Amino acid sequence: MILLGADAIAAAARAAGARMTADHLNRLARTKGITCNSIGSSHAKSYDNRILVVFRDRKIRKSVERLYASVAAAGSDFANAGSSTASAGATPALSETGTATDLSLNELPAFMRDRAIARSTILSRLREFGRHAGISDAAARVNFLGLYSDRGIDISPDIRERFPRLSAPSLKRWSKAFASGGLVALANVQGGGNRRGCGRIESNPAVADLVVAMVTHFGAHLRVPRVVEAIAARFPDLETPSRGAVARFIRGWRTANPSLALALHNPDGWRSRHRIKIADAGADITRLNQRWELDSTPGDIELLDGRYQILTVIDVYSRRVMFHVAPSESAHATIQLLCRAMLAWGVPESIGGDNSRAFLSKHSQAFLADIGITYDAARKFTPTDKGYVESVQGTMSHELLPMLPGFCGHSVAQRQELRARTSFASRFGAKRQKLFEAKLTRDELQEKLNIWAEAVYGDRVHSALGKSPNRQAAEYAGARREIGNERALAMLAECAVKRVIGREGVSIAGGRFIATRETIGAYVEHVGETALCYPSPDGDLGRYYLFTDSPAGRKFLCIVEDVRRLGYDRSNLAMIARAAQDQFVRDGRAKLRKIKNRIKPELVADAVLALAAKNHQPSSLDDHETVIYETAALAAAGAAFEPPEPPKPWTPEELAEVDAFDRRRREEERSRAERQARELSDDELYGAFIVTKDSTDPQIIAWRQSFERSDLFPVFENWDVERGKNADEWAALGEAGLLKLRAGWAMAVEAAA
């Protein structure tokens, strides 16, 4: 099927520009008596530089020419909208693709018809430009736009006023609309996509919230296809937007909310770029050395022996700065930098820094306490608390280090870019020093940092001061605290250890240290106490300085040295030490004895008691209301001290009952005594008879006589022989039997009474 020339027919027929299919063309040809039944798309021919006829068979060329002539002569058949084409100055052309849907163009409003004709005219000029230039459509659009902006395209002033500016996407959309729907579609196209805020995502708040939620959660790692999949899964009933629409929405949201997007994805970057900085952190700094700031950073430079840390200290008032290159961020390196700065600038009042172990270690804090400097630790993850030192570190890292050999970049991306300067084969397995062309040593880097800090940064006008840091410090008229004894500062900078002063010396690092002959007297006075031991600031590991700490302050004690270095005879030294110690004890005792004799401590207790008795004022409770306190136990105990009630007289019945009870008791006791007497064993009875043969007790004599006359006595004849017991056994049995007899007699007497 061929689309014949809608523009040519419109121009010839003075119509608005209808696009016609082969059916329309054949119908028109039949009305004119022309046969045209094999129009195709194999060949083309231009007529009057305006009409393009495409056909399949060369043999029908003449038929097509006759058809054009017939159509041109039949303008009265299509004279419905001739005025619009003439007024717009249009020069329509024949399209090679599309469908014939433009027969209803006349039904559109006038402004839409004018817009469609103007756009078709621009497209006609674009096609002519591309055909004569012999370039692709995309290249033709780009070059056409440049000429159009520079007014190099001959076009009607009315059209240029309607479209003062054009874009490649607009031309592409117009061409696509014209190819698919003709002038009617060209009249209705409204620019790229939907109006702002009217797309499928913007018009549906739930979809927009889903996209925003994914953007805020996944950040820079979010991919557009994943968002499209999420929308399709969450909203299956809605038409899924395209990837381009999603990408444009995300890009538009980030453009409309740059600060919020950065805060969500990179809080540190947001803090450095968007955080409000209205207040002046140094507004209260009015004195030189009032506050220093301390920090460290890994040096972005490779040295011949590796990568080092760069420690930085800055005076906030003058902005003077000092650096120290160290293998690591340690307390020793920190104190070395502070000592250098204090000897050069003076003693600060306070130092601010972060919470690193090196700055908060016992060694660092003890050194600052000895010097009398307060340390203000910054809040965690808040670099703005030490913004001055952070700023100068960034200036040094971005200004000086990139100019030095061995620079390895500030980030992974920069390091990768620097590595890429050499091929993968040459850098595979190579050391970092070779990759980054390291040529400096630690001392050389330290020297360059010193020169940059003093001569470059120190002499350059600071924007916040209006003058250079060195000049700011030189013009300060106030007093400056300085270190008077550098050796004392060097000693305090060493790491002290606590050791007990022992009888055999002080044990330090596996060695035994004792005092010399000159200081042995001071040593022995403090045996058993704990001392601070500072190594010699000269680096002599065989010598330590001992100090004692007390609430009154620190006091120097003596110097101790390794016994292997002294060369003394330890026996003689021991004699000297003992003599000094004895003298110390004697002097102390004599002094204390005098004090004791004067004070007389044994009388202190009496004096205290006498003073207490003298000052005692007894209090009277008579004026107070009292309530008798009583408990069951107190009441029972009080009843014991009450006088007893007089006894009541006995009645005759009670007396008779008591007499009867007494008789019964005596009878029971007599019977019990008799029963006990009868309970004697035969051996006990015979033993009692034997042991009482010489007794003069009348009661026993009477018992023996009664026993001899009884019927039992003949039974015991030769009893001792039969029983086979010796004299001691019979004596023991007799004593036991006699006791029972006496008990029975006593009961009987009591019962009879």
Number of C-alpha atoms within 10 A of each C-alpha: 15 23 25 29 26 27 28 28 27 25 26 22 23 24 25 31 34 27 28 25 20 19 14 14 23 19 15 18 21 13 11 14 11 16 16 18 13 15 23 17 16 11 14 15 11 12 11 7 10 15 23 21 25 23 22 15 13 13 10 16 19 10 16 20 13 16 22 20 12 18 23 17 12 17 18 13 12 19 15 14 16 18 12 18 21 14 10 17 16 23 21 26 29 22 24 17 17 20 18 22 17 21 15 11 21 17 11 13 10 12 10 18 22 20 19 25 26 25 23 25 21 26 20 21 19 21 18 16 18 19 13 8 12 11 13 10 14 13 14 19 23 13 16 22 20 14 13 19 13 9 12 11 17 11 16 14 12 13 19 18 9 12 13 12 10 16 12 16 12 14 19 15 17 27 19 16 19 25 18 17 19 29 32 24 19 26 25 16 17 13 12 11 11 11 9 7 11 11 15 18 20 14 11 13 11 14 21 18 13 15 22 16 12 16 22 16 13 12 15 11 9 13 14 19 14 12 21 19 13 17 22 16 11 12 13 10 8 12 10 19 16 13 16 12 18 22 16 13 19 19 12 12 16 16 11 11 11 13 15 15 19 19 17 15 17 13 14 16 12 17 17 12 13 15 12 8 11 6 7 7 14 12 8 9 13 13 18 26 23 18 23 27 23 22 23 24 16 17 21 21 25 26 23 15 13 14 22 21 19 23 23 22 28 25 24 25 22 27 24 24 24 23 23 23 23 22 14 18 21 19 21 17 20 23 22 17 19 22 20 14 20 17 15 12 18 16 23 23 17 16 23 21 23 23 16 15 12 20 23 16 13 13 21 23 18 16 20 19 12 13 16 13 16 15 21 16 16 15 13 10 10 12 17 16 19 23 16 22 26 20 12 19 23 13 13 16 21 14 12 14 21 16 10 17 15 23 22 27 22 16 10 10 10 12 16 12 13 15 17 12 11 12 9 10 8 9 15 10 9 10 11 18 19 13 21 20 18 21 16 17 13 18 10 12 19 17 14 14 21 16 14 19 20 17 12 13 20 22 17 16 16 15 8 8 13 10 15 21 24 19 16 20 18 11 9 14 9 7 8 14 13 13 16 9 9 11 13 11 18 15 17 22 26 20 17 20 13 14 16 17 22 18 14 11 20 24 15 16 8 7 14 17 25 26 26 19 11 10 15 21 20 17 24 21 16 17 17 12 11 16 23 22 24 20 21 18 18 10 9 10 12 18 21 24 20 25 19 17 12 8 5 6 7 12 13 13 17 20 22 23 21 21 18 11 10 15 8 12 9 11 9 10 16 14 11 15 21 15 14 18 20 14 13 15 13 12 12 11 12 11 11 12 12 11 12 12 9 9 11 10 12 9 9 11 10 11 12 11 11 12 11 11 10 9 9 9 8 6 6 7 8 7 6 7 6 8 6 4 6 8 8 8 8 10 10 10 11 10 10 9 8 8 7 8 6 6 6 6 7 9 9 9 9 11 11 12 11 12 12 11 11 13 12 12 13 18 14 13 18 20 16 16 23 16 12 16 19 14 14 16 12 16 20 23 23 20 24 25 21 18 18 18 11 10 11 9 10 9 11 19 15 10 14 18 10 11 14 12 10 10 8 11 12 11 9 13 11 9 15 16 9 9 10 10 13 10 13 9 12 22 18 15 21 22 19 17 25 22 13 21 23 15 14 22 18 14 19 19 13 12 20 12 7
